[in-house]
Amino acid sequence: MGKQKNWKKILIYSALIASIAGALITGIINLIRDEIASRESERLMSEERKIREVIEREAILVLDGRIDEVVMLFDETAFVRDALSQTTWYGKDAIAERYRNLPNFSFLKHVAIEITFSADMTYARAFSDTAGSFEANSAMVDVTTQGEKWTFKKIDNEWKIVGFTCNIP
């Protein structure tokens, strides 16, 4: 009878130890999963911040009239499409010409920027609204647009604009 009680105790203790071990393993797995998710979230936020900087830089460079630097934000094979006139400029030379023919903005800012990434993080798409002001015929003209589309490709660890569909004059 004494041996049977010992076996019961051993079985009970074994089950208890297995239960504790299972809880510990589950806890460790959850911690690792949370850490991986946190790092991925930080990575996405970092990449999103880089794309926002490109979009914001484009507006600043346009305001400063630094068109050669604007064009450096684009890939060699990029295009810019004017959604209003349905005109498309392909390649950096044509894009530079398009930017040189923009009104002389006194204010230009891209706002409400939303960014999504491809699964492999090599492409990104952004949507933005734009607000701006320029002088025409001795009067200030305020413009606001919605739904401008940006497409980016990560090239040599740098986000380049490969497509931009705008609807600002």
LODRENLO-408668 format. One record per residue: residue in one letter; x, y, z of N, C-alpha, C in turn. Coordinates in steps of 0.1 Angstrom, whole numbers, padded with zeros to 4 digits, always signed. Last residue first. Layout:
AXYZXYZXYZ...
//
This chain:
P-0021+0721-0602-0017+0727-0615-0002+0727-0617I-0024+0688-0589-0022+0702-0586-0017+0708-0599N-0026+0661-0587-0037+0668-0593-0036+0683-0589C-0004+0633-0594-0008+0645-0587-0019+0652-0594T+0012+0605-0590+0001+0610-0597-0005+0622-0588F+0043+0591-0594+0036+0601-0586+0025+0607-0595G+0067+0565-0591+0054+0570-0597+0048+0580-0588V+0089+0561-0577+0089+0555-0591+0076+0559-0598I+0111+0575-0554+0098+0577-0561+0098+0570-0574K+0130+0555-0533+0129+0563-0544+0115+0564-0550W+0146+0548-0503+0133+0548-0510+0133+0559-0521E+0174+0528-0501+0169+0541-0501+0156+0541-0509N+0188+0504-0505+0184+0508-0491+0179+0522-0490D+0189+0502-0533+0201+0504-0525+0198+0510-0511I+0156+0511-0533+0167+0508-0542+0180+0512-0534K+0123+0505-0529+0135+0506-0521+0147+0501-0530K+0100+0526-0544+0107+0514-0545+0120+0515-0537F+0067+0540-0543+0081+0540-0539+0087+0527-0541T+0042+0561-0555+0047+0548-0554+0062+0548-0552W+0015+0582-0546+0029+0580-0547+0032+0565-0546K-0013+0602-0554-0008+0588-0553+0007+0588-0555E-0036+0623-0539-0025+0622-0547-0018+0608-0544G-0061+0628-0525-0058+0616-0532-0047+0615-0541Q-0068+0663-0531-0070+0651-0523-0066+0639-0532T-0057+0697-0527-0060+0685-0535-0062+0673-0526T-0060+0731-0529-0060+0719-0521-0064+0708-0530V-0047+0764-0534-0051+0751-0539-0051+0740-0529D-0051+0798-0538-0049+0787-0528-0055+0774-0535V-0035+0825-0552-0044+0813-0555-0041+0802-0545M-0033+0859-0551-0029+0847-0545-0040+0836-0548A-0028+0879-0579-0037+0875-0569-0032+0861-0563S-0015+0887-0602-0015+0896-0591-0024+0892-0580N-0017+0863-0618-0024+0875-0622-0026+0885-0610A-0009+0843-0591-0013+0843-0605-0021+0855-0608E+0010+0828-0566+0005+0840-0571+0002+0839-0586F+0000+0800-0545+0009+0807-0555+0002+0819-0560S-0002+0775-0521-0006+0788-0525+0005+0793-0535G-0015+0743-0510-0005+0752-0515-0011+0765-0519A-0018+0710-0499-0023+0723-0498-0011+0732-0503T-0027+0677-0506-0018+0687-0508-0025+0701-0506D-0029+0644-0494-0036+0656-0498-0025+0667-0498S-0018+0611-0503-0017+0623-0496-0026+0634-0501F-0007+0578-0501-0017+0587-0506-0016+0600-0497A+0018+0555-0511+0013+0565-0502+0002+0573-0509R+0033+0523-0512+0023+0532-0518+0019+0542-0507A+0063+0505-0517+0054+0512-0508+0045+0521-0516Y+0084+0477-0520+0076+0487-0526+0067+0493-0515T+0097+0459-0504+0105+0465-0515+0097+0476-0522M+0084+0443-0485+0090+0456-0481+0099+0463-0491D+0070+0421-0492+0084+0420-0491+0092+0433-0487A+0044+0431-0492+0047+0421-0482+0062+0420-0481S+0044+0467-0495+0043+0454-0501+0048+0444-0491F+0028+0491-0473+0040+0484-0479+0036+0471-0485T+0013+0523-0472+0012+0509-0471+0024+0503-0478I+0004+0554-0457+0015+0546-0463+0012+0531-0461E-0009+0586-0459-0012+0572-0455-0003+0564-0464I-0010+0620-0449-0002+0609-0457-0005+0596-0451A-0020+0645-0445-0029+0633-0444-0022+0622-0452V-0001+0666-0468-0007+0663-0455-0015+0650-0456H+0024+0686-0482+0016+0674-0483+0011+0669-0469K+0025+0720-0490+0027+0710-0480+0018+0698-0483L+0035+0752-0498+0033+0739-0504+0035+0728-0493F+0036+0786-0507+0033+0776-0496+0030+0763-0503S+0043+0798-0529+0048+0805-0517+0045+0796-0505F+0053+0785-0560+0045+0784-0548+0052+0792-0537N+0050+0793-0591+0060+0796-0581+0053+0796-0567P+0037+0765-0609+0036+0778-0604+0047+0781-0594L+0060+0744-0629+0050+0746-0619+0049+0760-0615N+0080+0739-0646+0068+0747-0652+0057+0748-0641R+0098+0724-0633+0102+0738-0637+0090+0746-0642Y+0085+0700-0633+0086+0707-0620+0090+0722-0623R+0087+0692-0660+0074+0694-0654+0075+0703-0641E+0115+0690-0662+0108+0700-0670+0094+0703-0664A+0119+0668-0645+0125+0681-0642+0118+0692-0649I+0106+0648-0660+0100+0652-0647+0106+0665-0642A+0123+0646-0682+0109+0651-0684+0103+0656-0670D+0146+0636-0669+0146+0649-0676+0132+0655-0678K+0137+0612-0656+0141+0623-0648+0141+0637-0656G+0107+0596-0669+0122+0598-0668+0125+0611-0661Y+0078+0609-0683+0086+0597-0680+0100+0601-0680W+0048+0625-0676+0062+0627-0678+0070+0615-0674T+0015+0628-0688+0025+0620-0680+0039+0623-0685T-0017+0643-0685-0003+0643-0690+0006+0635-0682Q-0042+0647-0676-0039+0634-0681-0026+0633-0688S-0049+0670-0662-0047+0671-0677-0044+0657-0684L-0053+0658-0636-0062+0668-0642-0061+0669-0657A-0032+0642-0630-0045+0636-0631-0055+0645-0637D-0001+0639-0643-0011+0650-0638-0025+0644-0641R+0024+0618-0632+0012+0619-0640+0003+0630-0634V+0057+0609-0636+0048+0618-0629+0036+0620-0638F+0078+0581-0633+0069+0589-0640+0062+0598-0631A+0112+0566-0633+0099+0571-0627+0091+0579-0637T+0136+0555-0639+0125+0551-0647+0111+0556-0642E+0153+0565-0619+0156+0568-0633+0144+0565-0642D+0134+0577-0591+0142+0566-0598+0143+0571-0613F+0136+0608-0573+0129+0599-0583+0139+0589-0588L+0151+0626-0560+0142+0618-0552+0135+0607-0560M+0163+0641-0579+0171+0631-0573+0163+0622-0564V+0144+0661-0584+0145+0650-0594+0154+0638-0588V+0150+0679-0564+0137+0672-0564+0138+0659-0573E+0175+0688-0572+0174+0680-0560+0161+0672-0559D+0167+0703-0594+0177+0693-0596+0177+0683-0584I+0150+0722-0581+0144+0712-0590+0154+0700-0592R+0146+0742-0559+0158+0733-0561+0153+0720-0569G+0127+0760-0550+0131+0760-0564+0143+0752-0567D+0117+0758-0525+0130+0765-0526+0135+0766-0541L+0094+0744-0531+0093+0757-0525+0106+0765-0527V+0106+0719-0538+0098+0727-0548+0097+0742-0543L+0117+0712-0513+0126+0715-0525+0119+0723-0536I+0094+0708-0498+0104+0718-0494+0113+0722-0506A+0082+0686-0512+0075+0699-0511+0085+0711-0508E+0102+0666-0509+0097+0670-0523+0091+0684-0522R+0102+0663-0481+0113+0669-0488+0110+0674-0502E+0078+0649-0477+0079+0663-0472+0091+0670-0479I+0085+0625-0490+0073+0633-0495+0075+0647-0490V+0107+0617-0475+0109+0619-0490+0097+0628-0495E+0096+0614-0450+0106+0624-0452+0108+0627-0467R+0079+0593-0454+0073+0606-0451+0083+0617-0454I+0098+0573-0457+0090+0577-0469+0083+0591-0466K+0109+0572-0431+0117+0575-0443+0109+0580-0455R+0086+0564-0417+0092+0577-0414+0101+0582-0426E+0083+0538-0427+0073+0548-0429+0078+0562-0427E+0106+0527-0416+0105+0528-0430+0094+0538-0434S+0099+0529-0388+0111+0535-0393+0111+0537-0409M+0076+0514-0387+0075+0528-0384+0088+0535-0389L+0086+0489-0394+0076+0495-0402+0076+0510-0400R+0103+0485-0371+0109+0485-0385+0099+0492-0395E+0084+0485-0351+0094+0495-0351+0101+0496-0365S+0071+0461-0358+0063+0474-0358+0073+0485-0358E+0091+0443-0355+0086+0445-0368+0078+0458-0369R+0095+0445-0327+0106+0448-0336+0101+0451-0350S+0070+0435-0319+0074+0449-0315+0085+0453-0324A+0070+0409-0328+0060+0419-0333+0064+0433-0330I+0091+0399-0313+0092+0399-0327+0082+0409-0333E+0080+0402-0287+0093+0409-0291+0094+0410-0306D+0058+0385-0289+0056+0399-0286+0068+0408-0290R+0072+0361-0292+0063+0365-0302+0060+0380-0301I+0085+0360-0267+0093+0360-0280+0084+0365-0291L+0063+0358-0250+0073+0369-0249+0081+0371-0262N+0052+0334-0258+0044+0347-0260+0053+0359-0259I+0072+0316-0251+0068+0318-0265+0061+0331-0267I+0071+0320-0223+0083+0323-0230+0080+0325-0245G+0045+0310-0217+0049+0324-0214+0061+0328-0222T+0048+0283-0225+0038+0292-0232+0042+0307-0230I+0068+0276-0207+0071+0275-0221+0061+0284-0229L+0053+0279-0183+0065+0286-0185+0068+0287-0200A+0032+0260-0187+0029+0275-0185+0041+0283-0188G+0047+0237-0188+0039+0241-0200+0036+0256-0199A+0058+0236-0162+0067+0237-0174+0059+0242-0186I+0034+0233-0148+0042+0245-0146+0051+0247-0158S+0026+0208-0158+0017+0219-0159+0025+0232-0158A+0048+0192-0150+0045+0193-0164+0036+0205-0167I+0044+0194-0122+0057+0199-0128+0054+0202-0143L+0019+0181-0119+0021+0195-0115+0033+0202-0122A+0026+0156-0128+0016+0164-0135+0017+0178-0132S+0045+0149-0109+0049+0149-0123+0039+0158-0131Y+0029+0149-0086+0040+0159-0087+0044+0160-0101I+0012+0128-0092+0006+0141-0090+0017+0152-0092L+0030+0107-0095+0022+0110-0106+0016+0125-0105I+0040+0107-0069+0049+0109-0080+0041+0113-0092K+0017+0100-0055+0024+0113-0052+0033+0116-0064K+0013+0074-0065+0003+0085-0067+0009+0098-0065W+0036+0062-0056+0034+0063-0071+0024+0074-0073N+0031+0063-0028+0043+0070-0034+0041+0072-0049K+0009+0046-0027+0008+0060-0023+0019+0069-0029Q+0021+0022-0034+0010+0028-0043+0008+0042-0040K+0038+0017-0013+0044+0020-0026+0033+0026-0036G+0020+0012+0007+0029+0024+0008+0035+0028-0005M+0008-0012+0000+0000+0000+0000+0009+0013+0000
//
